[in-house]
Every structure is written in C-alpha cells, then in structure tokens.
Amino acid sequence: MRRILMLTAALVLLVLLSGCSSEGEQNIYGVYTFEEVSYLSPLSSTTKDYVNSQMEEAKYTIKKDLFKIESTDYTVEFSSPNYVKEEISGESSVLSDVYTFIGKDVDYQYTIYDKDGHKTKWRLYISSDCLWIGTYVDNTADGSEIIMDIYRLSN
C-alpha cells in the first residue's frame, strides 16, 4: 500500500512538473503555448503586462519540417527550418546575457535558420525542464547581439 501511495505521489509530481518540459535534450519538437514573458529588453517600446495579454493565446509549432507561431497579432511560419544546436556564449553584454534573463539552468540554445540557410530572428533556449523562445538582433553597429524578448512556453 505504501509503495502505491509513493508511486502515485511521484506520478502526480511528474505531471505537475511537466508543464515546462522540453521532453528531453534532443526532442524539442511539439506544439507549445505561451506561458509568460521571461525577459523584455529595455529597448522595447512595450511592457511585460501588455505582451502577456497579447500573447495569451499564442501557439508555437516546432517540428522538423515546420516552425510556426500563431498569435492574435501575427503569424510567423518557416517550412523546412534548420534548428542548429549551439552552446550559449560565455561572452555576453548587458543586453544579451541569457543566464541573467532566464537563469543559470539553461543548457543550450537552438538558432533557427530558414530553408535557404538564412538566420531568422528566433532562438530556442533549453533546460532540463523548460523551453523558451526568444528574438534577437545581431546587426548592431559593433556586431554585438541584443536579445529583444524571451517567452517561456509550455506544452
């Protein structure tokens, strides 16, 4: 009886913790929903509260042959994307420090390229239990990268 109670408690805990799961290191594929704004650049002309309300119903489809974001304001779609796994750079600026924005648990990132091999402005950030999506710009005068926003997703 005690064993059944412990297994049940473990199963309930697993279900509760899976809301932010990236389903393992290599499996980023799935359909996700917007959870919350984790970071919004001080260069942004909007607020976290506004973005949270606008993105509330957003759906993110991350598949081998499709990257798609559907929100009330816009749709972004890349067929045959290339998700390139990368280490997170140790050289960051105040506007590109992923660890400061979403925590030290981030293991790696995927930069998303379109089918023609061009970088998109989208990047996935992965930890053992969370998936985030962010946008960035890297066409600054000094060649540095600026992260514009990072949203936590859930499945």
GUZAMAR-683333 format. One line per 5 residues: number of its first residue (from 0); for each residue z, x, y of N, C-alpha, C, O, CB. Coordinates in Angstrom, 2 decimals. Glycine has a CB too. Example, Ala and Ser with C-alpha at 12.3 -4.5 7.8 and 13.67 -1.06 7.14 Angstrom:
<pts>
0 = 7.80:13.19:-5.69:7.80:12.30:-4.50:7.80:13.20:-3.30:8.46:14.24:-3.32:9.05:11.31:-4.47 | 7.08:12.85:-2.25:7.14:13.67:-1.06:7.87:12.90:0.03:8.04:13.41:1.14:5.72:14.08:-0.60;
</pts>
This chain:
<pts>
0 = 0.00:0.82:-1.20:0.00:0.00:0.00:0.00:0.87:1.26:-0.72:0.60:2.22:1.21:-0.93:0.00 | 0.82:1.90:1.23:0.89:2.80:2.39:-0.45:3.49:2.63:-0.87:3.69:3.77:2.00:3.86:2.19 | -1.11:3.85:1.54:-2.41:4.51:1.64:-3.44:3.57:2.28:-4.25:4.02:3.09:-2.90:4.97:0.25 | -3.42:2.31:1.94:-4.34:1.33:2.50:-4.08:1.17:4.00:-5.02:1.11:4.79:-4.20:-0.04:1.77 | -2.82:1.10:4.39:-2.48:0.99:5.80:-2.96:2.21:6.59:-3.47:2.08:7.70:-0.98:0.81:5.98;
5 = -2.80:3.40:6.01:-3.24:4.61:6.69:-4.76:4.66:6.81:-5.29:5.06:7.84:-2.73:5.85:5.95 | -5.46:4.25:5.76:-6.92:4.22:5.81:-7.41:3.19:6.82:-8.38:3.44:7.54:-7.49:3.90:4.42 | -6.76:2.05:6.88:-7.12:1.03:7.85:-6.91:1.53:9.27:-7.76:1.33:10.14:-6.32:-0.25:7.60 | -5.76:2.17:9.51:-5.48:2.71:10.84:-6.49:3.78:11.21:-6.93:3.84:12.36:-4.06:3.29:10.89 | -6.86:4.63:10.27:-7.86:5.67:10.54:-9.21:5.05:10.86:-9.91:5.51:11.76:-7.98:6.62:9.34;
10 = -9.59:4.00:10.13:-10.85:3.33:10.37:-10.87:2.68:11.76:-11.86:2.78:12.48:-11.12:2.28:9.29 | -9.79:2.01:12.14:-9.70:1.39:13.46:-9.80:2.46:14.55:-10.50:2.27:15.54:-8.37:0.60:13.59 | -9.11:3.57:14.38:-9.17:4.67:15.35:-10.58:5.22:15.46:-11.06:5.50:16.56:-8.20:5.78:14.96 | -11.25:5.38:14.33:-12.63:5.88:14.33:-13.56:4.93:15.10:-14.40:5.39:15.86:-13.13:6.06:12.90 | -13.40:3.64:14.89:-14.23:2.65:15.59:-13.95:2.69:17.09:-14.89:2.62:17.88:-13.96:1.23:15.04;
15 = -12.70:2.80:17.48:-12.35:2.85:18.90:-12.89:4.10:19.57:-13.33:4.04:20.72:-10.85:2.79:19.07 | -12.86:5.22:18.88:-13.32:6.48:19.46:-14.83:6.63:19.44:-15.36:7.52:20.12:-12.69:7.62:18.74 | -15.53:5.81:18.69:-16.98:5.98:18.56:-17.76:5.43:19.75:-18.98:5.62:19.80:-17.45:5.30:17.31 | -17.11:4.78:20.70:-17.80:4.21:21.85:-18.55:5.24:22.68:-19.47:4.88:23.42:-16.82:3.50:22.71 | -18.18:6.50:22.58:-18.82:7.54:23.36:-19.48:8.56:22.45:-19.83:9.66:22.89:-17.81:8.23:24.29;
20 = -19.65:8.21:21.22:-20.13:9.17:20.25:-21.60:9.49:20.40:-22.42:8.61:20.67:-19.89:8.66:18.88 | -21.91:10.75:20.23:-23.32:11.16:20.22:-23.82:11.26:18.79:-24.93:11.73:18.54:-23.50:12.51:20.95 | -22.99:10.80:17.86:-23.34:10.74:16.44:-23.73:12.10:15.87:-24.73:12.22:15.17:-24.46:9.76:16.23 | -22.94:13.10:16.20:-23.19:14.41:15.61:-24.01:15.29:16.51:-24.73:14.81:17.39:-23.87:14.28:14.29 | -23.91:16.56:16.28:-24.54:17.53:17.16:-26.05:17.38:17.23:-26.61:17.46:18.32:-24.20:18.91:16.70;
25 = -26.72:17.16:16.13:-28.17:17.14:16.14:-28.76:15.75:16.35:-29.95:15.64:16.68:-28.68:17.69:14.85 | -27.99:14.71:16.19:-28.54:13.36:16.30:-28.22:12.74:17.65:-27.21:12.07:17.82:-27.99:12.49:15.18 | -29.09:12.97:18.60:-28.92:12.38:19.93:-29.64:11.04:20.02:-29.47:10.31:21.00:-29.43:13.32:21.02 | -30.44:10.71:19.02:-31.28:9.53:19.09:-30.47:8.25:18.94:-29.52:8.18:18.16:-32.35:9.59:18.01 | -30.88:7.26:19.71:-30.22:5.97:19.64:-30.52:5.16:20.89:-31.26:5.60:21.77:-28.72:6.13:19.46;
30 = -29.93:4.00:20.95:-30.03:3.14:22.13:-28.62:3.07:22.71:-27.65:2.73:22.03:-30.61:1.69:21.78 | -28.53:3.40:23.99:-27.24:3.50:24.66:-27.20:2.57:25.86:-28.24:2.11:26.36:-26.97:4.95:25.10 | -25.99:2.31:26.32:-25.80:1.55:27.54:-25.01:2.40:28.54:-24.29:3.32:28.17:-25.06:0.21:27.26 | -25.19:2.05:29.79:-24.47:2.72:30.86:-22.99:2.41:30.74:-22.60:1.25:30.58:-25.01:2.30:32.24 | -22.16:3.43:30.82:-20.71:3.26:30.77:-20.11:3.38:32.18:-19.43:2.47:32.65:-20.08:4.30:29.82;
35 = -20.37:4.52:32.85:-19.84:4.73:34.19:-20.45:5.98:34.82:-21.01:6.83:34.13:-18.31:4.85:34.15 | -20.34:6.06:36.14:-20.73:7.26:36.85:-19.63:8.29:36.64:-18.47:8.04:36.99:-20.98:6.99:38.38 | -19.98:9.44:36.08:-19.00:10.51:35.91:-19.03:11.46:37.10:-18.01:12.05:37.46:-19.27:11.28:34.63 | -20.20:11.61:37.70:-20.35:12.50:38.85:-21.48:11.99:39.73:-22.52:11.55:39.24:-20.62:13.97:38.39 | -21.26:12.06:41.03:-22.28:11.71:42.01:-22.25:12.79:43.09:-21.21:13.03:43.70:-22.04:10.27:42.62;
40 = -23.38:13.42:43.31:-23.48:14.52:44.25:-23.04:14.09:45.65:-23.31:12.97:46.07:-24.91:15.06:44.29 | -22.37:14.99:46.38:-22.03:14.68:47.77:-23.29:14.56:48.64:-23.21:14.08:49.77:-21.10:15.76:48.33 | -24.43:15.00:48.13:-25.69:14.87:48.86:-26.29:13.47:48.70:-27.26:13.13:49.38:-26.68:15.92:48.38 | -25.72:12.67:47.81:-26.23:11.33:47.56:-25.92:10.42:48.74:-24.91:10.59:49.43:-25.63:10.75:46.27 | -26.79:9.47:48.97:-26.59:8.52:50.07:-25.93:7.23:49.60:-25.92:6.24:50.33:-27.93:8.19:50.73;
45 = -25.38:7.24:48.40:-24.75:6.04:47.86:-23.34:6.37:47.36:-22.91:7.52:47.43:-25.61:5.45:46.72 | -22.63:5.36:46.86:-21.27:5.55:46.37:-21.21:5.29:44.86:-22.09:4.65:44.30:-20.29:4.63:47.11 | -20.17:5.80:44.23:-19.98:5.56:42.79:-19.86:4.07:42.49:-20.44:3.58:41.52:-18.73:6.30:42.28 | -19.12:3.35:43.32:-18.95:1.91:43.10:-20.28:1.18:43.12:-20.54:0.31:42.28:-18.02:1.32:44.15 | -21.13:1.53:44.07:-22.44:0.88:44.16:-23.28:1.20:42.92:-23.89:0.30:42.34:-23.17:1.34:45.43;
50 = -23.32:2.46:42.53:-24.11:2.85:41.35:-23.55:2.17:40.11:-24.32:1.67:39.28:-24.12:4.38:41.17 | -22.24:2.15:39.95:-21.64:1.48:38.80:-22.08:0.02:38.73:-22.39:-0.48:37.64:-20.11:1.56:38.86 | -22.12:-0.67:39.87:-22.52:-2.08:39.85:-24.02:-2.23:39.59:-24.42:-3.17:38.91:-22.15:-2.75:41.18 | -24.85:-1.33:40.11:-26.30:-1.42:39.93:-26.73:-1.05:38.51:-27.70:-1.61:37.99:-27.00:-0.50:40.92 | -26.03:-0.14:37.89:-26.43:0.35:36.57:-25.74:-0.38:35.42:-25.97:-0.07:34.26:-26.15:1.83:36.46;
55 = -24.91:-1.33:35.73:-24.09:-2.04:34.76:-24.86:-2.50:33.52:-24.33:-2.40:32.41:-23.47:-3.23:35.42 | -26.05:-2.98:33.67:-26.85:-3.50:32.55:-27.89:-2.51:32.04:-28.73:-2.88:31.21:-27.54:-4.77:32.97 | -27.86:-1.27:32.50:-28.90:-0.30:32.13:-28.86:0.03:30.64:-27.80:0.11:30.02:-28.74:0.98:32.95 | -30.06:0.21:30.10:-30.23:0.53:28.68:-31.03:1.83:28.59:-32.03:2.01:29.28:-30.95:-0.63:27.90 | -30.57:2.74:27.74:-31.19:4.05:27.57:-31.66:4.17:26.12:-30.85:4.10:25.20:-30.20:5.20:27.94;
60 = -32.95:4.36:25.93:-33.51:4.55:24.60:-33.90:6.01:24.47:-34.76:6.50:25.20:-34.73:3.60:24.36 | -33.25:6.69:23.54:-33.51:8.11:23.30:-33.96:8.24:21.85:-33.15:8.21:20.93:-32.23:9.01:23.60 | -35.26:8.38:21.68:-35.85:8.51:20.35:-36.78:9.71:20.34:-37.14:10.25:21.38:-36.61:7.21:19.95 | -37.15:10.10:19.16:-38.04:11.26:19.03:-39.34:11.04:19.79:-39.87:11.98:20.40:-38.34:11.54:17.55 | -39.86:9.82:19.77:-41.15:9.55:20.40:-41.05:8.75:21.71:-42.07:8.32:22.25:-42.02:8.81:19.44;
65 = -39.81:8.55:22.22:-39.66:7.74:23.43:-38.35:8.08:24.15:-37.29:8.18:23.54:-39.69:6.24:23.08 | -38.47:8.25:25.44:-37.31:8.33:26.34:-37.52:7.24:27.37:-38.51:7.25:28.10:-37.16:9.78:27.01 | -36.57:6.30:27.44:-36.77:5.16:28.33:-35.44:4.73:28.94:-34.42:4.64:28.26:-37.42:3.98:27.58 | -35.48:4.47:30.24:-34.34:3.92:30.96:-34.78:2.61:31.57:-35.77:2.55:32.29:-33.81:4.92:32.06 | -34.03:1.55:31.27:-34.32:0.24:31.82:-33.10:-0.24:32.59:-32.03:-0.46:32.01:-34.71:-0.77:30.70;
70 = -33.26:-0.41:33.90:-32.18:-0.94:34.73:-32.74:-2.06:35.58:-33.93:-2.35:35.54:-31.54:0.17:35.62 | -31.88:-2.69:36.35:-32.34:-3.79:37.20:-33.23:-3.28:38.32:-34.08:-4.03:38.82:-31.15:-4.54:37.79 | -33.06:-2.02:38.73:-33.84:-1.47:39.85:-35.11:-0.75:39.45:-36.08:-0.73:40.22:-32.98:-0.54:40.62 | -35.14:-0.16:38.28:-36.30:0.63:37.89:-36.36:0.85:36.39:-35.39:0.64:35.66:-36.28:1.97:38.60 | -37.54:1.28:35.95:-37.75:1.68:34.56:-38.40:3.05:34.57:-39.34:3.31:35.33:-38.64:0.64:33.80;
75 = -37.88:3.93:33.73:-38.44:5.27:33.54:-38.84:5.35:32.07:-38.07:4.95:31.20:-37.42:6.41:33.94 | -40.03:5.86:31.79:-40.46:5.95:30.40:-41.34:7.17:30.19:-42.29:7.41:30.93:-41.22:4.68:29.98 | -41.01:7.94:29.16:-41.82:9.08:28.73:-42.09:8.92:27.24:-41.16:8.89:26.43:-41.10:10.46:29.04 | -43.36:8.81:26.89:-43.70:8.78:25.47:-43.83:10.23:25.00:-44.21:11.11:25.77:-45.02:7.97:25.20 | -43.51:10.46:23.76:-43.58:11.78:23.14:-42.86:12.86:23.96:-43.43:13.91:24.24:-45.03:12.19:22.94;
80 = -41.59:12.60:24.34:-40.86:13.61:25.10:-40.48:14.79:24.22:-40.52:14.70:22.99:-39.61:12.99:25.74 | -40.11:15.88:24.84:-39.60:17.04:24.12:-38.18:17.29:24.64:-37.99:17.57:25.82:-40.52:18.31:24.32 | -37.20:17.20:23.75:-35.81:17.43:24.09:-35.49:18.88:23.73:-35.41:19.22:22.55:-34.85:16.42:23.36 | -35.30:19.72:24.73:-35.07:21.14:24.50:-33.57:21.44:24.62:-32.99:21.33:25.70:-35.89:22.01:25.48 | -32.98:21.81:23.49:-31.56:22.13:23.46:-31.32:23.47:24.13:-32.02:24.45:23.87:-31.02:22.14:22.00;
85 = -30.31:23.51:25.02:-30.01:24.72:25.77:-28.50:24.91:25.87:-27.73:23.95:25.84:-30.64:24.66:27.18 | -28.11:26.15:26.00:-26.73:26.46:26.34:-26.54:26.11:27.81:-27.49:26.17:28.59:-26.38:27.97:26.06 | -25.35:25.74:28.18:-25.07:25.46:29.58:-24.86:26.78:30.29:-24.10:27.63:29.83:-23.83:24.52:29.74 | -25.53:26.94:31.41:-25.48:28.19:32.16:-24.07:28.51:32.64:-23.36:27.64:33.14:-26.43:28.13:33.35 | -23.69:29.77:32.48:-22.41:30.23:32.99:-22.47:30.51:34.48:-21.44:30.63:35.14:-21.98:31.46:32.25;
90 = -23.68:30.61:34.99:-23.88:30.86:36.42:-24.17:29.53:37.10:-25.27:29.00:37.00:-25.04:31.87:36.66 | -23.17:29.00:37.77:-23.37:27.72:38.43:-22.86:27.79:39.86:-22.08:28.67:40.23:-22.66:26.59:37.66 | -23.34:26.85:40.65:-22.89:26.74:42.03:-21.97:25.53:42.14:-21.74:24.82:41.17:-24.10:26.63:43.02 | -21.47:25.32:43.32:-20.59:24.18:43.55:-21.31:22.85:43.30:-20.66:21.84:43.06:-20.05:24.22:44.98 | -22.65:22.84:43.36:-23.42:21.62:43.15:-24.07:21.54:41.77:-24.86:20.65:41.49:-24.49:21.50:44.20;
95 = -23.72:22.51:40.90:-24.33:22.47:39.55:-23.36:22.83:38.44:-23.79:23.20:37.35:-25.50:23.42:39.51 | -22.07:22.73:38.68:-21.07:23.12:37.69:-20.73:21.94:36.77:-19.82:21.17:37.06:-19.81:23.64:38.38 | -21.45:21.83:35.69:-21.28:20.72:34.74:-19.83:20.61:34.27:-19.30:19.51:34.16:-22.21:20.92:33.53 | -19.20:21.75:33.99:-17.82:21.72:33.47:-16.85:21.12:34.48:-15.90:20.44:34.08:-17.38:23.13:33.11 | -17.06:21.34:35.74:-16.21:20.73:36.77:-16.47:19.23:36.85:-15.54:18.45:37.05:-16.45:21.39:38.14;
100 = -17.72:18.83:36.71:-18.09:17.43:36.87:-17.66:16.54:35.71:-17.20:15.42:35.93:-19.57:17.32:37.06 | -17.80:17.03:34.47:-17.51:16.15:33.32:-16.55:16.77:32.30:-16.28:16.15:31.28:-18.79:15.79:32.63 | -16.05:17.96:32.56:-15.03:18.53:31.69:-15.52:19.68:30.83:-16.72:19.91:30.68:-14.48:17.48:30.81 | -14.58:20.37:30.28:-14.84:21.59:29.50:-15.33:21.30:28.08:-15.73:22.22:27.37:-13.58:22.43:29.43 | -15.29:20.03:27.65:-15.68:19.68:26.29:-17.18:19.63:26.06:-17.63:19.45:24.93:-15.09:18.37:25.92;
105 = -17.98:19.78:27.11:-19.43:19.72:26.97:-19.88:20.94:26.18:-19.58:22.07:26.56:-20.14:19.64:28.36 | -20.61:20.71:25.09:-21.02:21.79:24.20:-22.38:22.38:24.57:-22.57:23.60:24.54:-21.06:21.29:22.77 | -23.31:21.53:24.92:-24.67:21.99:25.24:-25.42:20.88:25.96:-24.90:19.78:26.15:-25.42:22.43:23.96 | -26.63:21.19:26.34:-27.46:20.22:27.06:-28.86:20.20:26.48:-29.30:21.15:25.84:-27.51:20.55:28.57 | -29.54:19.10:26.73:-30.96:18.96:26.40:-31.71:18.70:27.70:-31.42:17.73:28.40:-31.20:17.81:25.36;
110 = -32.64:19.55:28.03:-33.54:19.28:29.14:-34.72:18.51:28.57:-35.24:18.85:27.51:-34.00:20.61:29.85 | -35.13:17.48:29.28:-36.18:16.60:28.78:-37.51:16.95:29.47:-37.60:16.98:30.70:-35.81:15.10:29.02 | -38.52:17.21:28.64:-39.87:17.50:29.12:-40.78:16.35:28.74:-40.55:15.68:27.73:-40.40:18.85:28.52 | -41.81:16.11:29.55:-42.77:15.07:29.20:-43.74:15.61:28.15:-43.67:16.78:27.77:-43.55:14.58:30.46 | -44.64:14.75:27.68:-45.55:15.14:26.59:-46.50:16.26:26.98:-47.07:16.91:26.11:-46.35:13.95:26.14;
115 = -46.69:16.50:28.30:-47.56:17.58:28.76:-46.80:18.88:28.99:-47.38:19.88:29.42:-48.26:17.17:30.03 | -45.49:18.87:28.68:-44.69:20.09:28.82:-44.08:20.30:30.18:-43.54:21.38:30.45:-45.52:21.25:28.49 | -44.15:19.30:31.06:-43.55:19.42:32.38:-42.09:18.96:32.32:-41.78:17.96:31.67:-44.34:18.60:33.42 | -41.22:19.68:33.02:-39.82:19.27:33.12:-39.74:17.93:33.84:-40.40:17.72:34.86:-38.97:20.34:33.85 | -38.92:17.05:33.30:-38.59:15.83:34.03:-37.32:16.16:34.83:-36.83:17.28:34.74:-38.38:14.59:33.06;
120 = -36.81:15.24:35.57:-35.57:15.48:36.30:-34.35:15.06:35.49:-33.24:14.99:36.02:-35.60:14.73:37.63 | -34.54:14.78:34.20:-33.48:14.24:33.35:-32.93:15.29:32.40:-33.66:16.16:31.93:-33.99:13.05:32.56 | -31.63:15.20:32.14:-30.99:16.11:31.20:-29.86:15.36:30.48:-29.16:14.55:31.09:-30.44:17.38:31.94 | -29.69:15.63:29.20:-28.59:15.07:28.41:-27.52:16.13:28.27:-27.82:17.32:28.10:-29.09:14.58:27.02 | -26.26:15.72:28.34:-25.13:16.61:28.12:-24.36:16.08:26.92:-24.09:14.88:26.82:-24.20:16.71:29.40;
125 = -24.01:16.98:26.01:-23.46:16.57:24.73:-22.11:17.23:24.49:-21.94:18.43:24.72:-24.44:16.92:23.59 | -21.15:16.44:24.02:-19.89:16.98:23.50:-19.72:16.40:22.10:-20.58:15.67:21.62:-18.65:16.63:24.44 | -18.63:16.73:21.46:-18.43:16.23:20.10:-18.26:14.71:20.07:-18.48:14.09:19.03:-17.22:16.89:19.47 | -17.87:14.11:21.18:-17.64:12.67:21.17:-18.26:11.91:22.34:-18.00:10.72:22.50:-16.18:12.41:21.15 | -19.07:12.58:23.16:-19.68:11.87:24.30:-21.12:12.31:24.54:-21.53:13.40:24.17:-18.85:12.11:25.56;
130 = -21.84:11.42:25.18:-23.20:11.69:25.63:-23.29:11.25:27.08:-22.92:10.13:27.43:-24.27:10.96:24.74 | -23.80:12.15:27.91:-24.02:11.87:29.32:-25.49:12.10:29.63:-26.17:12.83:28.92:-23.11:12.75:30.23 | -25.96:11.46:30.69:-27.30:11.72:31.18:-27.19:12.05:32.66:-26.43:11.41:33.40:-28.26:10.50:30.92 | -27.95:13.02:33.08:-27.90:13.41:34.48:-29.28:13.66:35.04:-30.25:13.85:34.31:-27.06:14.64:34.65 | -29.35:13.64:36.36:-30.57:14.03:37.05:-30.26:15.25:37.89:-29.14:15.45:38.35:-31.14:12.86:37.92;
135 = -31.28:16.06:38.09:-31.10:17.28:38.85:-32.38:17.62:39.59:-33.46:17.12:39.27:-30.67:18.45:37.94 | -32.25:18.49:40.57:-33.40:19.05:41.26:-33.29:20.56:41.17:-32.19:21.12:41.24:-33.48:18.56:42.77 | -34.42:21.20:41.01:-34.40:22.67:40.94:-35.46:23.28:41.84:-35.86:24.43:41.66:-34.61:23.14:39.50 | -35.91:22.50:42.81:-36.92:23.01:43.74:-36.30:23.31:45.11:-36.91:23.07:46.15:-38.07:21.99:43.88 | -35.09:23.84:45.08:-34.42:24.20:46.31:-34.99:25.49:46.86:-35.67:26.23:46.15:-32.91:24.35:46.09;
140 = -34.74:25.77:48.12:-35.29:26.95:48.78:-34.89:28.25:48.08:-35.68:29.20:48.01:-34.84:26.99:50.24 | -33.65:28.29:47.58:-33.20:29.52:46.93:-33.39:29.50:45.40:-32.96:30.42:44.71:-31.74:29.76:47.25 | -34.02:28.45:44.89:-34.29:28.36:43.46:-33.11:27.89:42.63:-33.19:27.87:41.41:-34.73:29.68:42.97 | -32.02:27.50:43.28:-30.84:27.04:42.54:-31.04:25.59:42.10:-31.95:24.90:42.57:-29.56:27.18:43.39 | -30.19:25.15:41.23:-30.24:23.79:40.71:-29.13:22.97:41.36:-28.03:23.46:41.58:-30.11:23.78:39.16;
145 = -29.45:21.72:41.66:-28.45:20.79:42.18:-28.42:19.58:41.25:-29.44:18.92:41.05:-28.77:20.37:43.66 | -27.26:19.29:40.69:-27.10:18.10:39.86:-26.82:16.93:40.80:-25.88:16.96:41.60:-25.94:18.28:38.80 | -27.64:15.91:40.70:-27.52:14.76:41.60:-26.56:13.69:41.08:-25.83:13.08:41.86:-28.89:14.14:41.82 | -26.56:13.47:39.77:-25.64:12.50:39.20:-25.53:12.73:37.70:-26.42:13.31:37.07:-26.09:11.06:39.50 | -24.43:12.25:37.15:-24.22:12.27:35.70:-23.55:10.96:35.34:-22.53:10.58:35.92:-23.35:13.52:35.25;
150 = -24.15:10.25:34.34:-23.62:8.98:33.87:-23.17:9.14:32.42:-23.87:9.76:31.61:-24.68:7.85:34.01 | -22.02:8.57:32.10:-21.57:8.54:30.71:-22.19:7.33:30.04:-22.20:6.23:30.59:-20.01:8.49:30.61 | -22.71:7.55:28.83:-23.35:6.49:28.07:-22.49:6.12:26.86:-21.66:6.91:26.41:-24.75:6.93:27.61 | -22.69:4.93:26.35:-22.03:4.51:25.12:-23.05:3.81:24.23:-24.07:3.32:24.70:-20.83:3.58:25.41 | -22.75:3.78:22.94:-23.68:3.12:22.03:-23.04:1.94:21.36:-23.67:1.27:20.55:-24.19:4.08:20.98;
</pts>
